[in-house]
Amino acid sequence: MNLVNKEVKHKVFGEGIIIRYDDSYVEICFPAEPSQNVRFVFPDAFGTYLTLIDQKAANWVGKMVQTRKEEQREEEVRLKKIKALQEKRRQELLKRERLARRRTRRIHPSSQSVFWCETGEEDSVFTEWNIFTGAIKSGQKKGQPRRLARIRPNSACLLTARASDMPEKNRRILGAFMVRDDFDPKHCKDGYIPAHPEYRLRLSEQESKKMLFWNYYFNERHPLKTTWNTGRHRYFNNTWMAKILKDIISLKKKPREREFVKLFFEYFCQMNRINMNKLPKPNGALVRIDQAKEDE
């Protein structure tokens, strides 16, 4: 449709006539004193500043305006996706840089922590996804949260419990989580260690019964004893933790759950520089006790 000589109305300039237009601009002559020609963005100005008198022409331009708005919305969505992708790549680069810095640090061979979850505490731990380190029992800092110096963003927290009417050897593994990437032990004043947003898992009751803590852990001073006398936590050997995660993979029946634990396991080994293809067999106190009985 040809819009030249079509009459329009403007909210400020009044009535005018279109004298020329293209894909970007429309030029209108407003004959009122003083006479002037004014350019507007085409077709965007119609429906906002300009109104065509001819209804057929107005409908035609209206469709163009609607099409332009849809194109603009699509462009906005496209730009948002690009920005989101750029932000994701930026975060990945930052993560790689952090990983590179961590790889240059010395990792303590027992920089994981196993916790004794009290009766009734399980639900809060697996809902809030953090664990309290416990309070100092004596001395000048009595009552203050305990600071676990070895726990870093590349550490894992193993969560265990036993029923009050069961012997200590029946302590079960309930679940585990990696420590959040931005965790700083120096500034952990409240004593709560936060879980990584992705690498966290909770075992079902049936799975937990198959994962006995003392199959993996032993006290070097008393390797044939399953005794946890005092304290809320123990530092835990890195390779033991890796072996636990690998054994949990075999427990999972659903492919999706098994794949998640596999990713967890691989991430943990990468963070702690562990060769996941050369893990020792479980050699905890229960395994040693059984071996001692066989040797008698």
WOJOVEN-V535680 format. One record per backbone hydrogen bond with DSSP energy under -0.5 kcal/mol. CO is the residue of the C=O (numbers start at 1). NH is the residue of the N-H. E is the energy in kcal/mol with one decimal. If there is no record, write none. Layout:
# WOJOVEN-V535680
co = <CO;CO>
nh = <NH;NH>
e = <E;E>
This chain:
# WOJOVEN-V535680
co = <1;3;6;7;7;8;9;10;14;16;17;18;20;24;25;26;27;27;28;28;29;29;30;36;38;40;41;43;45;45;45;49;50;51;54;55;56;57;58;59;60;61;62;63;64;65;66;67;68;69;70;71;72;73;74;75;76;77;78;79;80;81;82;83;84;85;86;87;88;89;90;91;92;93;94;95;96;97;98;99;100;101;101;102;106;108;109;112;113;114;115;115;118;121;122;123;124;125;125;129;131;134;136;139;141;144;146;147;148;152;155;156;156;157;158;158;159;159;160;161;163;167;168;171;172;172;174;175;176;177;178;180;184;185;187;191;191;192;193;194;198;199;201;204;205;206;207;207;208;208;210;211;212;213;213;214;214;215;217;218;222;222;225;232;234;236;237;238;239;240;241;242;243;244;245;246;247;248;248;249;254;255;256;257;258;259;260;261;262;263;264;265;266;267;268;269;270;274;275;284;285;286;287;288;289;290;291;292;293>
nh = <3;6;18;53;54;16;51;14;10;8;29;5;27;42;22;40;19;20;30;38;17;31;36;30;28;26;45;46;48;49;50;11;47;9;58;59;60;61;62;63;64;65;66;67;68;69;70;71;72;73;74;75;76;77;78;79;80;81;82;83;84;85;86;87;88;89;90;91;92;93;94;95;96;97;98;99;100;101;102;103;104;104;105;105;108;111;238;236;158;234;117;160;121;125;126;127;128;129;130;195;193;146;143;142;144;136;148;149;151;155;179;113;158;177;115;160;174;175;117;172;166;170;171;213;161;174;203;159;201;157;196;183;187;188;189;133;193;194;131;180;200;178;176;208;209;210;210;211;173;211;212;173;215;216;217;286;287;284;285;220;219;225;227;116;114;112;241;242;243;244;245;246;247;248;249;250;251;251;252;252;258;259;260;261;262;263;264;265;266;267;268;269;270;271;272;274;273;276;278;288;289;290;291;292;293;294;295;296;296>
e = <-0.6;-2.2;-2.2;-2.4;-0.5;-2.3;-1.8;-1.3;-2.5;-2.5;-2.9;-3.4;-3.3;-3.1;-2.6;-2.5;-2.5;-1.4;-0.6;-2.8;-2.2;-0.7;-1.8;-3.1;-2.6;-2.4;-2.3;-1.8;-1.4;-3.1;-2.3;-1.0;-2.5;-2.1;-2.5;-2.5;-1.9;-2.6;-2.4;-1.9;-1.4;-2.6;-2.4;-2.5;-2.5;-2.4;-2.2;-2.3;-2.4;-2.5;-2.5;-2.2;-2.4;-2.4;-2.5;-2.7;-2.3;-2.2;-2.2;-2.8;-2.7;-2.5;-2.7;-2.6;-2.4;-2.6;-2.3;-2.6;-2.3;-2.4;-2.4;-2.5;-2.5;-2.4;-2.4;-2.7;-2.6;-2.2;-2.3;-2.2;-0.8;-0.6;-0.5;-1.2;-0.6;-0.7;-2.9;-3.0;-2.9;-2.0;-0.8;-2.2;-2.2;-2.2;-2.4;-0.7;-2.9;-1.4;-0.5;-2.2;-2.7;-3.5;-3.0;-1.6;-2.3;-2.8;-0.5;-1.0;-1.2;-2.2;-2.3;-2.2;-0.5;-1.8;-3.1;-0.5;-3.3;-1.3;-3.1;-2.9;-2.0;-1.8;-2.0;-2.2;-1.8;-0.6;-3.1;-2.6;-2.7;-3.1;-3.2;-1.7;-1.5;-1.0;-1.7;-2.9;-0.5;-0.6;-1.6;-2.1;-1.6;-2.7;-2.0;-2.9;-1.7;-0.7;-1.0;-0.5;-0.6;-1.3;-0.7;-2.5;-1.5;-1.8;-1.6;-2.3;-0.5;-2.7;-2.5;-0.5;-0.6;-1.8;-0.9;-2.8;-3.1;-1.7;-1.9;-2.0;-2.2;-2.3;-2.2;-2.1;-2.3;-2.1;-1.4;-1.0;-0.8;-0.6;-1.3;-0.6;-2.6;-2.5;-1.8;-2.2;-1.9;-2.1;-2.4;-3.0;-2.5;-2.5;-2.7;-2.4;-2.2;-2.5;-1.9;-2.6;-0.9;-1.0;-1.8;-2.4;-2.5;-2.1;-2.1;-2.4;-2.0;-1.8;-1.7;-0.8;-0.5>
